[in-house]
Amino acid sequence: MRRYALGMMLGLALVGCGDQTETAQTASGTAVSVQAALSAAQDWLKANAQPLTALDVAQATDTQDLLAFGAAIGDARVLILNEDSYADANAFELMNRLVQYLHQEKGFDALLIESAMFDVEAMWRSATEKDASLTELAPGRVFYMYSQTDASRKVLQYADSVRKTDRPLQLHGLDIPLAGTTSINELIPALESYLQQGNSPALSDAAWPAYVEVAKKAISLNSQGADLAQFNKISSQLESELCQEAASSNAMRDNAGWWCRQVRGISANVIRQQHRDDKNYDYRDTAMADNVQWLLNQPLKDKKVIIWTHSSHGIAAVSGTNPETTQAIHTMGWHLQSQLGPQLYSVKLSPLGGQVSRYWDTGEQPVSIDPNSLEGALSAAGLKQGFIHAPSDAAMLANFAQLKKTYAFGKDINGVFFYPAASAAKQGTHPILPLPQ
């Protein structure tokens, strides 16, 4: 018996030894595979990268350096501009230049910015009906790193400059209510007014005051810990009322579909605030994609559209898995890619170094580049500034898939603009102005 036990122990030890050897060989093979893929990717990038002469539109003498980008877009109806940090002035400069090129040369007539749908609608209405400045109304309504930094305000200034022409660049928000001043002050009263016009039974329900209380807290980003029983009851009732209507040509605030988006946005906010910082309960991106799709199908049904957003929202990816349903939660970019297919072109703006602002705190932090990423391959190839459209060759795509990444080049994004360094975007102190009466 003792010999049997010793034999078993020795056998297990030998099996363990064999597993370690196999694992070591696998790890070595993977390392070789990644290095070979990186080398092949570098060679391909050197041969296919198109130079970019300027980030800032004011420094560009023409648009010749954007022709490859224009050709890559093809007939896409929706173009996503993905920036990486919310805090890189150079990214904002290039995004502004690209927006102007897309508007002037490629027939894009609307800009959807990562800010609350409700607040930006109020801005656009004030601009078109009261001749107000989008740039001046943006603070407090558009995300502060887009409305308070000089480089990002340039795209708002451009929208102002073409607003009275025969081809204005329409401005829309795509996000849920996120503590914007107009959402805080006007969303619930405006919703009540719309529901009164339709004699909604929700207003006379005993649960309505509880719904309003939670909704107002959610819009201000502080609904965590709230009792949700009555809120959920009214939310469900409002969705039944508002989210079934057919297409309408009515103005935004006279459109049931518009209010459906606001109600769903409030609900998404409530869920994410009960599970703060847990992406496995965050349906903000789902609501953002729903907002974009509604805009594409309704007020912008005949328009080509640019989306200005952070890459964590715009690049197709799985962002979490709800532990209660075991269902994956996806980014806005993933939903739009699934819905639009080849009508969507997603491009990323990638600094290869430099500094970005710690906008949530103070100071700056360096841009970190992993050597086994696409950005690492660009740096290692000695490339400084340009545009690269993803390869169509399956073997080359497989090489890029080997690189360490948060995205797959050619699958999750279609193209990349790269430049030497980020530049920390500094917030200004532009005041929050009231909407014109």
JOMO-V722045 format. One record per helix or strand. SS is the DSSP state (A for helix, B for strand). FROM is the first residue (numbers start at 1). TO is the last residue. If there is no record, write none. Layout:
BEGIN
[[SS;FROM;TO] [SS;FROM;TO]]
END
This chain:
BEGIN
[[A;2;48] [B;50;51] [A;57;59] [A;64;73] [B;78;83] [B;88;88] [A;89;105] [B;108;116] [A;117;130] [A;134;138] [B;139;139] [B;142;142] [A;144;147] [B;149;149] [A;150;162] [B;170;175] [A;181;197] [A;201;204] [A;208;219] [A;229;242] [A;252;254] [A;256;274] [A;279;281] [A;284;297] [B;304;310] [A;311;314] [B;318;321] [B;328;330] [A;332;343] [B;344;351] [B;354;357] [B;364;366] [A;374;380] [B;386;389] [A;394;401] [B;409;409] [B;413;413] [B;415;419] [B;422;422] [B;424;424] [B;427;427]]
END
